[in-house]
Amino acid sequence: MCRLLLRLAVIVVPCVLVVLSQGFGAPGRVLEGNPENYRALLRTLQPGDTLSLAPGIYRRLALSGLHGEPEDWITITGPASGDPAVIEGGPNADTVDILNCSYVSIENLRIDSRGIPGAFGISTKGHEWNVTHHIRVQGNVLVGQDGGQQTDGISTKSPTWGWIIRYNRILGAGTGMYLGDSDGSQPFVDGLIENNLIQDTIGYNLEIKHQNSLPDVPGMPMGPASTIIRNNVFIKGDGPSPDGDRPNVLLDSFPQTGSSALSMYEVYGNYFIHNHREALFQGSGRVSVHDNIFVDGPYNYPAVVLRAHQGGPLKIGYFYNNTVYTSSKGVFFGTRAMIDDAVVGNLIFGTVPVSGMIMRQVGNVVDSLANASKYVSVPSFDQDKMDFYPLSGKCQGPALDLSLFETDTDYASDFNGESKVGARNGVVFRGAFAGEGVNPGWQPRGGFKPPSPPRPGKKASLLWVAPASGRPGATVKLELSGTNFEEGDRVDISGAGISVGNVASVTPTHISVSIKVAAGLPAASREISVITRSGRSNSLRFDVGAVR
């Protein structure tokens, strides 16, 4: 009986209504907020609490000193549907201001800066004394940040790390997201930016500034980390840019020394469209760009530019399995990568599809804009008509070796999140789609790209084997690469005359094993597969002798 009373209990304090969360023992409380009591409620939030704001108009949201925990975030949310909770901006202040907070989630709000110049939508400022990390900005609509090109939808100007920015719509801002400070002193580290729609900005849809060094503040991750930018839609507006033309997305370099210099930007599954004066994407430092769609760049500027910028060199530039459709140059390397580069397996239509100082180009399909209809369903700049899914048999080639990119997240998944691996022939499709005929996934349009549905039990995929042949009588150490391998998986080769030893090592992307090829075995092509806990993976070919 006492337990039942606890579940139903309502505690009344002055100006505050607190409802205990559903279920005995559930962490945190659900606090019901409204425009009259929300400021008082903010001061009471503890790890695991949720502040649920009712529909209405709220004058700014100042978050200060709120600290959840890794397993018990503090959540501030508006209604998931129906009439919104609207946070309205005012002069000389940002609409949602974050100061010294951690493990805080801001969800389902309409954040309206009302066209006031300099009134950012969501902002953290204050430099090193504002230590703000692990902030989740999710499912919000940001409007009214159009008071000028320097007015940002989301801005970080203090050391920030562990931010998750997802499922938001940023409409008509001066700059959609501006992460870091212009002098390179306030880094944005180890972030995840996914499934956002950023549309009709005056300047950048997204810029992440260069990083001089990482400040010595408590908790700042000093080692290498990846910031992932995936499944977003980036659309520029047609209006003038009084403070200078800007790419849709610009990513600048990491620190030049220390372990953080080994960090990466991973950019994949995004849809970049429409910029008549600048690049759709520009990157420097260490950047890997794969399985994106780039459409409708400027007539006199490359759609995709990789180069040194803001004093930071291009160190690594990987560009693979992308689809580009533009009136000018496709992908252009403005400076040579200091460490490594690769342009692999892309489908590019433009006046000069691939150009610049590139050391490695493999397996790209390139052609003019006029010939694009020979390869894809409906090549067009019209967002309501375009369909870049491959025609049957037109966007394939010899199997690609993607081993260079195997540390990238989802390197073996296409624009739709589907595996690139064919039934028996590895990665053969060019461009962002690993399929042909009718697109089974999201059709790129000027709207929100929904999250991919969860797929339980991802099946292991065998992508390639090295070496791919062996002499009769030889003992060969095989390296099998793929995805979703598990401890306990084993290797099988069809056909007599080949004995497989124990698996020497296994990681999620690698299996090492030695095989013995019998002496006198005739030249023949064999199949290698991996027996996994969930079933047999894709098979690939291993040649005995000189079979091709």
N, C-alpha and C positions, 0 to 999 in steps of 0.2 A: 504493500500500500504506500509506503514511504517513497519507493522508487517511482510509482505512478504520479505522486504529487510533485516529485522533483521534475518529472518530464513536462508537466503542465504548468509549472510555477511561472509567475510573472512578478518581477521585482520592480517596484516603482521607486525612483529617486527623483529629486527635483528636476523638472524639465527633461527627464530622460526615461524612455521606456526600453527595458531590456528584456528580451525573450530568450530563455534558454534554448539551445539548439536541440533539434529532434534527436531522440535516442539517448538512453542513459550512458554516460561515459564518453560521449562524443566530445572532441576537443573544441574549446572556444564557445562563443556566444553569437547569436544573431541579434543585432541591435537595429531596431527600426527607426530610420532617420527621416526627417522632413526639414524644410527650409528654416524652421524655427529652432530646432534642437541639434542640427548636425554638427555645429562647431563644438558644442559641449561634449557630444559623443566622441568626436575625434580624439579628445584628450584622454579618453578612458580606454582606448583600444589596446588589447594585449595579444600576444601570439595566439593564432587560431581564430580570432574574432572576425566576424563579418559585419560591416556596416552597410545595411541595405537601404538605399535612398529611394524614397517614394517619388513618383512623378511630380515635377514642379521646377521652379527657378531657384537656383542656388548662386549666391554672389561669391564667386571664387572658391577655390578649395586649396587651403594651405596645409600641407602635410609636413610636420616637423617632429623629429625625434621618435618616429614610429618604427619599432623593430619587431618583426616576426621572427620565426625560426625556420631553418631549412625544411622541416616537416610540418610547420604550423604557420603558414603565411597569414598576414593580416589582409583582408579583402575589403575594398570599398567598391560597391557596385550599384548601378541603377537597374531598372527593370530589364529583363532579357527581351521583352516584347511589349507592344502597346505604347502608351505615352511615355516619353523619356524623362529622366532626371537631367536637367540642363544646367551645366555649370557655365555661368556667364562671366565674361571678362570685364575689366574696368581699366581706366587710364593708370599709367605708371605702375603696372603690376602684371604678372603673368596669370593666366586663368587657372591653371593647376600648378602650384609651386611645390617642389619637393626639396626638403632640407634635412640632411643627416637621417636618412631612412634606409631600411633594409628589409628584404622579404615582405614587400608590400605589393599587392595587386590592385590595379585600377581598371575597372571593368564596366562595360555597358553604359557608358555615360555619353551624353551629347555635350561636347566642349566647344563653346561658341565665344570667340574673342571679339565678336561684333564689329569687325573691320577696324579696330583700334590699332594704329601703327605701334609696333613693338610689343604688343600684348601676345606673347607666345601662348600656344595651346597647353602643352605640358613642358615644364622646364625644371632643370636643376642647375643652379649657379652657385658661385661662391668660391670656386677654385679649391685648393687643397683642404680647407677647413670644412668643406661640405663633403663628407664621405658617404656617398649614396650608392648602394649596390643591390643587386638582385631585386629589380623592380620589374613587374609584369604589367604591360599596357596592352589590354586585350578587349576586343569587341567594341571599341569606342568609335564615335563619329566626330571628327574634328572639322569645324567650319569657322569662317570669320577670321582666319589668320591671313587675310588678304590686304592688310593695311599697308603693305609695301613688300618689296622683294626680300628684305631682311627680317621679316616677321615669320617665325617658324611654327610649324605644327607641333613638332617634338624637338626639343633642344637639350643637349647636355653640355654644360660648361663647368664641369667639375670631374674629378676622376671617377669613372663609372665602370662597373663590370657586372657580368651576369644578368644583363637586361634581356627580357623577352618582350618583343614588340610584335604582336600578331593579331590578325583578324580585324584590323582597324581600317576605317575609311577616312582619308585625309583629302579634303576637297577644296581646291582653289587657294591653297596657301601661297604665301610668298616663297617659302622653301618648305618642302614637306617634312623632311627630317634633316637636322644639322647636328651631327654628333661629334663632339670634340670642339676645341677652340681654334681660332684662325692662326694663332702663333704656335700650334702644335704642343701646347703645354698641358692639355687636359684630355687624356686618352679615353677612348671608348673601347673596352677590352672584353673579349669572350662573350659576344652578344649573339642573339638569335633574332632575326627579322624575317617573318614569314607570313604569307597569305594576307598581305595588306593591299589595298587599292589606294594608290596615290595619284591623283588626277588633277590636271589643269593648273599646275603650279606655275608661278611667274619665273622662278629660278629652278634650282635642283628639285627633283623628286626626293632624292636622298644624297647627302654628302657625309662621308666619314673623313675627318681631317687627319693630316699626317701626325705622327707621334715622335716627338724629339727623344723622349725617354719616359720611363714609368716612374711616377713620384713615389717616394717612400712613405706610404700611408698604410695604416693597419689593414691587413687582409687583402691588399692588392695582389692578384696573381702575377708573379714576376716571370714565370716560364712561358714557353710558347703555347699559344691557344688559337683556335680557329673562331672567327666570326662568320656565321652562316647567314646568307641572304638567299631565301628560297621561296618560290611559288608566289611571288608578288606580281602585281600589275603596275607598271610605271608608265604614265601617260603625261606628256607635257602639254601645256596650253599654247594657244596661238597669239596671246597678247604680247606686247612689248616687254622686254627685260631691261629696265632703265639702268640697272647696276651691272649689266653685262650678260651676254648669252651664256647659258650653262647646259651641260649634259643632263640627261635624265638622272643618271647615277654617276657619281665620282667617288672613287675609293683611293685614298692616298696611302703613303708608305708607313711601315712600322719603324720602331727605333732601329738605328743602324748597328748598334752593338748590344751585347747582353743576350740572354736566352730569349727574351721577348722579340728579338730580331728574327726569330724563326717562326713567328706567327703567320697565319694564312687567312686570306679571305676566300671563302667558298661560295660561289654564286651559281645557283642552278634552279631550273624549273620556273624561271621568271619569264614574263612577257613584257618586252620593252616596245613601245610604239609611239611614234609621232614626235619628231623634233626637227623642225625645218631650219634650224640655225646652228646646232651643235650636235655632238655625238649622242647616241642613245646610251652608250656606256663608255667610261674611261677609267682605267685602273693602272696603278703603279705598285711598287713594293713586291709583295708575293701574293699572287692572285691566281685562282683556278676557276675557270668559267666553263660550265658545261650544261648541255640540254636546255638551253634557253631559246626563245624566239625573239628575233630582232626585226622590226618592220618599220619602214617609212622614215629613214634617216634623211638628213639634209642633202640637197642636190650638189653641194660643193664641199662636203666634209664627210669623213669616214663614219660609218655607223658605229663601229667598235674601235676604240683606240687603246693600245697598251703602250705606255711610255713612262719615262722619268717625269716627275712633277713635284713642285714645291720643294725642290732641293733633294728629294728622295729618289733613288734610282729604281728602275724596274729590275728586280732580282729574278723572279720566277714569273713567267707568263704562260699559262696553260689554257688552251682554247680548244675544246673538243665536243663533238656531237651537238653543235648548235645549228639552228636554221636562221639564215640572214637573207632579207629581201629588201634591197635599198636602191635608190637612184644613183648612188655614188659608189665610193669604195666600200667594201665589206668590212674585213678586219685588217687593221693597219698597225704595225709595230713601229712607233715613232722613234724608239731607241732600242738597242739590242739588250736583251735580258742578260744580266751579269752572270747568273748561275745556270739557268736552263729555260728553254721555251719549247712549245709544241703546239702545232695546229693540226689536229687529227680528226678525221671522220666527220667533218662539217658539211653542210649543204648550204652553199652561198651563191646568191644571185646579185649581181651588181656590175658596174662598169669595170672595176678592177676588184675581183672578189677577195684576193689575198695579196698583201703587199707589205713592204717594209723589211726591216732587218730581222729575219727569221732563220734560225738554224735548222729546224726540223718541221717538215710538212709531209704528212702521210695520209693517204686514203680520203682526201677531200673530193667532193663532187661540186664543181663550180661551173657557172654558165652566166649568160647575160640575163637581164631582167625579162627581155622579150621571150626567152626560151623557157622560163620557169614553168609554164603550163605543160611542158613535156614531162615534168617530174612530180608536181604536186597538184592537188585537186583544184583549188581556186586561188591562184596567186593574185593578191589585190592589196591595195592600201586602204580599201573600204572595210572598216571594222565589222560591218554587218554582212559582208559577203565572203571575206577571206577564209580560206581553208588550206592550210599548209601540210595536210596529211599526205604522205607519199602515195603516188599512183602505183599500181601493181607492177613489180619488177623494175622500177625506175630509180630507186634510191638505195641500191645495194652494191656491195663490192666484196673483195676478199676480207676474211675475218680480221678485225682490228686487234692489235695487242694494246690493251689499256693498262698494262702493269705499271706504267709510270705514274698512274693516277690512283692507285688502289688505296692510298691512305685518305682519299677524299670521301666525305660522307655521301652515300648513295651514288657513287661513281658508276655503278652498273644499272641505274634506273633512268628511264627516259623522262620526257616532259610530263607525262601522265603518271609517273611513279611506277610504271611497269618495267619488268626486267628487259634489258637489251639483248638477252641471250637467246639465240635461236635454238631450235630443237636439237640439232646436231652440229651446227656450223658456227658457233660462237657469235661474236658481235659483228653483224654484217651491214646493218642499216646505217645510212648517213643522215646527219641532221638530228633534230631534237626528238623525233618520233621513231620508235623501234617497232614499226608496223606498216601496213599498207592497206589501201582500200577505204574503209570507213573508220573515222576516228571514234574509238570506244570511250574516250575520256572527255575532259572539258574542252569545248571549242573556244579557242582564244577570241575574246571579244573585249570591248571597252567596259569591263565590269570586274566584279570580285571573283578571283579564282578560289573555289571552295577547297577546303582541306581534303586530301585523299582519304577515302574510307579505310578504316583499319583492316589489315589483312592478317588474320591469325596464322601463326606457324609459317613464316616465310620459308620457302623451299630453297635448299642449297642450289647454287648455280655454278657450274664449272665453265670458266671463261677461256682458259688456254692452258697449254702444257708446254714446258720447256725442259730439255730439248724436245722437239716434235718428231724425232727419229732416232734410231739406234742401229748399230751394226750387229749382225749375228755373232754370238759369242761374247758380247760386251755386257758389262754391268753398268747400268745407267742410273744416275741419281736424277729423279724427276722432281720438278717443282710445279705443282698444280695450283693455279690461282683462280679465285672465284669469290663467292659471297656466301655467308651463312654456314660455313663449315663448323663442326662441333667436335669436341674431344670424343674419340670413339669411332668416328667415321673411318672407313677403310676404302682402299683403291681396288678396282677390278679391271682386268683387261681381257677382252674376249679373244678366244682363239688359243690353241695349244702352243707350247713352245716358249711361253713367257711366264716366269715365276715372279710373284710380287712379294717383297719382303714386308716386314712390319713398318707401319707408319712411323717415321722418325720424329716428326713434329707436326702439330696442327694449330693454326690460329683461325680466327673467323674468315680470313682471306687467303690462307696458304696451307698447303699440305706438302710435306717433303717425304719422299719414299724412294727406295732403291728397287730396281727390277733387274732380273737376269734374262737376257735374250739368248736362247739356246743356239749353240754353234750349228751351222748348216741350215738354219731356218730360212726358207725361201722368202724372197721379197714379197711383202704383203702389207696391206693397210689394216690396222687393228683399231678397235674402239676402247677408249679409256673412260671409265665412269667412276663415280664415287658413291659408295653405298652409305647412306646417311641414316640417322635415326628416324627421319620422316619419309624415307623413300629414296629412290635412285635419282641422282641429279642428271643434268644434261651430259651427253657423251661427246667426246672429241676424238679426233683421229691421232693415232701414233703409227708412224711408218717404220717397218723393218726393212732395212736396206734402202735402195734408191727409188722408192715408190712415190710418184707425184701425179 
